[in-house]
Amino acid sequence: MSEPLWTAREALAATGGKLAGSTDWTADGVSIDTRSLKPRDLFVALTDQRDGHDFVPDAAARGAACSLVARSDGMPGNLLVGRDTLESLRALGRAARDRSDAIRVAVTGSVGKTSVKEALAAVFRAAGPAHWSERSYNNHWGVPLTLARMPKATRRAVFEMGMNHAGELRDLTGLVRPHVALVTRIAPAHLEFFRSVADIAHAKAEIYEGLMTDGVAIYPRDDEHGELLLDHARRSAAGFILDFGLSPEAAVNVSQFETAPDGARGRVSVLGKSLDFRIGASGAHWAWNAAAIFAAAIAAGIDAEAVAEALPDVGAEPGRGRVHQVGLPTGGFIRLLDESYNANPVSMAAAIETLGGLVPGKGGRRIAVLGEMLELGPKSPDLHAGLAEPLVRAKADLVIASGSRMTPLTDALQDGIETHYANDADAALTCLTQAVRPGDVVMVKGSNASGVHRVVKALLAAQPAGSQRGEDR
């Protein structure tokens, strides 16, 4: 029988709280959401958009081992009472960190951080007991929750960290205390909260500040702000600094890369040693991701050959480049490139480039459904208009631009590209369903708040029974 994740006394010692009810319970997991809570989970009643204390009765009814609360009046079931539930969750995270010998890897960046995190998780799982951030649990509650869920026997763990204000990563990396800290790439995301992209780079570089003594700092050599990141790394506790990219001068560099709808293959040089690799995801941006994955994995003690062996099973996550064959109600199929999870100018351009590499079927076209990009500040009109050039290079035949921030793009597009403006994602879906025909390749991307993920969901849901051909990868 596997060892429990937490015993009552371990959780009590970690949080300094008080137990009410049973004092000998054990928990196999930690949950903040009763909808996904499993029996024998420790339920943490966070107060965020809603007050988690309102759900303690539901947690008890669903078999929670205990509820971590800030007040106990009238609460059913076993309780662990602390002054603040978020601080108690952070205390559990610190205790889980300190009791484990796991090598901890922290990943941040404006683009690629979730894809790189998921790939590293797959590589780590192939090498032994591993732990990783679920979905995009990368914020002030997601990171401590991931830490608190880490089993004692974990050998390697990877934590995704996000931010939209200076100081956020300083706090998160100080909690995780990583042995390896990686910045994937800097891009103009969250410019609404920063004066410049350089300020974003400074904020991302905070991830190095939490490094364990003699840890490894990894930065993208080819990035425009690589030298800035390097300067921060040199001022950290890092004992070793590793760079990656496409440049031959990088310690870990991808020198050859070919992408196709069913994956990609390339050649990487790792500290002077060259080897071929395959990966189950496609898009030119995966060359950059692959270099980052190799760099972080070898820093975590996994040899390059083992990394290459694990990568063929790494595919694109939903909303991050997954390709579907979708049946149309009128007959025939289209190919749907789902890039709908969030967007900034760099990731948008990369998705458009991937669209350009996909070949439509007979009579088909390349169609881009683009939702507006948010949090770009005063440069937003220019950054949206700047997508016109990538669309021309990709030989897009039809662009459906959704949201008011997209009007600079529709103004900038040349007459050779058919362009339609939609007020919102629902209107974009209507426009697409009226225009789409068999053989088309459709790419969907936009900021989460643009709602274009609903276009993907609707296309997949509308398939005629029996028409699903499955995914290309």
N, C-alpha and C positions, 0 to 999 in steps of 0.2 A: 504494500500500500504506500502511495506517495506521501511525502512529508507535507503537512498543511502549510499554506502560505503564511498564516498568522495564527498564533494561539492567543487566548485572551490576555495572558500575562505578558506576552511579547508586545502586543499592541498597547497595553497599559503602560509598560515601561517606556515605549517609544514616545507616547503622547503626553504622559504625565497626567492623564485624566482620571476619571473615577468610573468604576464598573457598577452597573445596576442590573439586577437579575443574575443569571448564571455567571460564574467566574471561571468556567472551564470549557468554554466553547472554542472551536477551531474554525478558521475560515480558509476556503480554497481560492478565493478571489476577492477583488475589491471592485465595487460598482458605485456609480453616481446616478444611475438611471434605472428605475424599477422596471422599465419596459424590457431591458436586456439583462436584468439581474437573474442570477442562477441560484438555486438552493445552496446554502453554505457560503454565500458571499458576505463580505462585510460591506454594508451600505453606508456611504458617506453622504450626509444630508447637507450638501453645499447650498449656500445662498447666493444665487447668481441672477439669472433672468427670472427664476422662480425659487421659492423657498423649499429646499429639499425636506424640511421637517414635515411639510404637508404630506409627504409620501412615505413616511416611516410606517404607518399602518399597512400600506400596500407592500412594503418591503418585508415586514414581518409575516404577512399572509403568504408571500411568495417563498418563504423559507430562508430568509436572511439569517445568518449566524448571529449577527449583531448589527446595530445601527450606531454609527458615530454621529453624535449630536452635540449641539451647544446648549440645549435645554431638554429636560427630561419630563416635564409636567404632562401627565396623561399619555405618554408615549408607550406603546406596547412592545413586547419582546425584550431581548437582551440589549443593553445600552452601554456605550462607552461615551462618557460625557466629558467634553473639553470646552475651553472658553471660546474657541473659534474653529469651525470645522475645516476651513481651508488650511489654517496653520497646523491643525492636527494631521491633515493629509500630508502636508509637507514634512512633518515630523516622521510619519510612517515612511515616507520616501527616503529621508536621510538614514533612518534605521535600516531599511532594505539595502541601501547603498553600502553602508558600513559593515554589514554582516556578510556580504558577498565578495568573492574574489574575482568577480567578472571584470573583464576589460570593457570599459565604457567608452563608446564613440558618440560624439555629438555632431549633428549635421545641421547647417543652416545655409541660407542663400536666397537670392531673389527668385531664381528659377532652378528647377531640378531637385530640390531638397527631398520631396516626397518620393520621387522615382528612385533617387540614389539610396534613400533610407530603405525602401522596400527591397531593392536589389541587394544591399548589404545584409539585410535580414535573411534573405535566401542563402547568401554565401555563408553567413554565420550558422544557420541551421544545418547546413551540410557539414559543418566542421564540429558540431557538438551542441550541447544545451545552449539555446539562445533566447534572447528576449528583445522586443522591439516595440516602438510606438505603434499603436493601432491607428488606422486611418490617418488623419492629420491632427492627432492629439499633441499639439506643439505649443500650447499657450500656458497661461499662468496656472490653470488647473490640470491641463492635459499632461504636462511634463511630470509634476509630482504624482499624478495618478499612475503614469507608466512606471515610475520608480517604485511606488508602493506595491505594484503588481509583480515586481521582479523576484522570481524564486531564488532561494539561497544557492542552489546548484548551478545557476547560470554561469556560463564561461565567457560569453560575449554578449553585449547589449548595445543597441543603437537607438539613439534618442533624436527625434526631429525637434528643432526649435525654431519658432517663428517670432516675428515682431512687427509692429508698425510704429513704435516710438523708441527713441533712445533710452537705454537703461533696462529694457525688458530682457534682453539676452544676458546682460550682466547678472541679473537675478537668477535666470534659469540655469546658466552654466555653473554658477556658484552652488546651486543645489545638486546638480548631477556630478560635478567635479570629474569631467571626462579625462581619460588617458589619451584620447585622440580627439581633436577638434577640427572639423572640415567646413570650409566655406565653398559652396559649389560655384556660384557666379553672382555678380552684382548687376542689377538692372533697375531701370526707373520705375520701381513699384513703391507705393505709399508716398509718392512725392507730395501729396497733400499735407503730410506731417513733417516733411524735411525740406530744407532750403535747396538741396542739390543731391545728385546721385553720389557725390563724394561723401556727403553726410550719411547717406544710407550705408556706404561701405564702412565708415567709422562705426556705425551702430552694429553692423553684422560682425565686425572684428571683435566685438565684446566677447564673443564665444571663446576666444583664446584666453581670456582673463581667468576663467575657472579651471584651466588645465592643471592636472596634478603635476607636481614637480617632476621634471624630466619627461613630460608627456610629448606628444607629437602634434605640431600645428601644420595643417595642410591648407594650401591656398592655390587658386587658379592662376598660373603664370601668365596665360594669354589674356586675362581680363584687363580691361582698361585701368582698373584700380588695384591691380595685382601688387604693385610696389607699396601702396598704402596698406594693404592687408599684410604684406611681408613686414613692414615696419611695426605694426601691432604685434605680430607673432614674435618678433625679436625682443619685444619688451615684456613678453609673457614668461611663464615658468617653463616653457617648452625646452626640452633638451635636444630636440631634433625638429627641423623644419623641412617639409617635403612639398614640392610643387608638382602640379600636373597640368596637362593640357594637350594641345595639338602641336605645339612648338617642339622641335627636336632638342632644344635646350632644357626642357622640363625633365625632371627626374623620372616621372612617369608620363609617357606620351603615346598617343595613338597616331601612328604614321600612315596607316591605310584603313579605309572604312568604306564599305559598300552596304547600302540599305535597300531593302525590298519589303513588300507588304507583309511577308511572313517572318520578318526578323532582319538581322544584320550580321555582318562578319567584318573582322578587321585584324590589324596587327598592332600590338602594343609593346613598347619597350619599358621594362620595369627595372630601374636602377641598372641599366645597361644590358639587361637580359631580354631578348625579344621572343615573343610567342604569338601564335594565332589564337583568336577567340571568336566565338559566336554568341549572340544574345537574341533572346526571343522577343525583342521589341525593335521597332523601326523608326526611322527619322534621323536626319543628319545630326541633331542635337545629342543623340545617344553616343556619339563618339566622345563628346565632352564628358557625358555622364560616365561612360565606361572608364575613362582615365581616372576620374574621381573615385570610382568604386575600387579599382585596383589599388590606388594609393591608400585609401582608408583600410582596406582589407589587409594589405601587407603590414601596415602600421599596427594592426590588431593581431599580428602574429600568424597570418595565413599566407602560405606561399602562393606565388602567382599561378602556378599550374592548378592548384585547387580552386582558385577563383575562376579560372577559365573553364574548369569542369562544371561549375555550378551555374554559370551565366546562361547556357542555352535554355534553362527552365525559367528564366526571368522574363516575364512578359509585361506589357503595358497595363497599368491599373485602369479601372473604369474612369473615364473622363480625362485620361492622360495619354491618349494615343492608341487606344484599342480600336481595332477595325472590325466591323460587322458586315456581313452580307445580309441585306434587308429586302424581304419580298414586298412588292408593291400591291395594293389592293386591285389595281388594274392589270396585274401580271408583270412578270419580269423582276429583275433585281437591280438594286443599287448597292454601291459600296459606301459605308458610312464610317468616316474617321471621327471618332469621339474624342475631341480635345476640350470638352466643355467645362472641365474643372479649372476655373479661374484663369486670369490672363493679365499679362503686362506686355509692353511693347516687344521685349525680347522673346518671350514665349509665344506671343502671337506670330511674330515673324518666323519662328522655327516651325510652328504648325502649318503656316502657309507654305513654307518650303517643302514640308512633307507632302502636302497636297499636290504640289507640283511634281513630285516624284511618283505619284500614283497615276496609272494609265487608265483612262475611262474605257468602258466597253464600246462595242459598235454603236455608233450614233450617240454616245454619251458625252457629257461635258464635265469640267471641273467646277464645282459650286462651293463657294465659301459663305457660310452663315456666321456672321460675326456680331457678337454682342459688345456693347460699349465697355471700355476699360475704366474702372473707377479709381479714385484716390491718386490721380496724377497731377493735381494742382493746376497752376496757371499754364503749364506746358501741355495740358491735355489736348487742345485743338491741334497743335503741331504734331504731337505723338500719334494721334489718330490719323491725321492726314499722311503721316509717314508710312502707313501700311500700304499705300497705293503702289509704291515701287515693288515691294515683295510680291504683291498680287499680280503685277504685270510680269515679273520674272517667272512666277509659277504658272503663267498662261491660264489664269482663271477665266472662265467663260461667263460666269454669273456670280455676282456678289449681292447678298441680302444683308444689309446693315441695320442692326436693331438698336434703338435708343438714341436719344437726342445728341449725345456726345459723339455719335458716329457721323453727323452731318459734314464735318470737315473732310472725312474720307470720301463720302459720296461726291463732294465738290471736286476732290483731287483726282478721282479716277478718270482714266481716258475713255474716249468714246468707244473704243474697241471692246470694253468690258461692260456687259449688260449689268446695270445696277438698280437695285430696288431698296427703298428706305422703308423700314417698319418701325412703328412707334414703340413696340415692345416685343417680347419673345412670342407671345401668342399670335401677333400679326405676322411675325417672321415665319412661324410655322404655317400659317395659312398661305403665305406667299410661296413657300417652298413646296407645299403639297400641290399647289396649282401648277408649279413649273416643272417639278421633277419628272424624269422619264427613265425608262430602263437604260442601263449602261452608265448612268451618271455616277460620279464620285463626289460625295458631299462631305465637307469638313465643317464641324461646328465648334466654335470657341468664343469665349467671352468671360468677363468677370462673373463670379458667382451671383452677385446681385442683379446681373442683367437677365438672369432667368433662362438663358439659352439651353441649359441642361434639360429643360422641359421639352425642347425640340427633339433631342435624342430620345428621351423617354417616350414621347408620343410616336415617333417613327418605329421604335421597337415594339411598342404595344399594338400598333395598327397592322402588323403583319398578318396576312391570311393564315389560317390554321394549316399547318403542314408545310409552310413555305420557308421556315427557318433553315438556313444552311449552316448556321453556326458561325463562329468567328474565324477570321483568317489566321489568328494565332491564339 
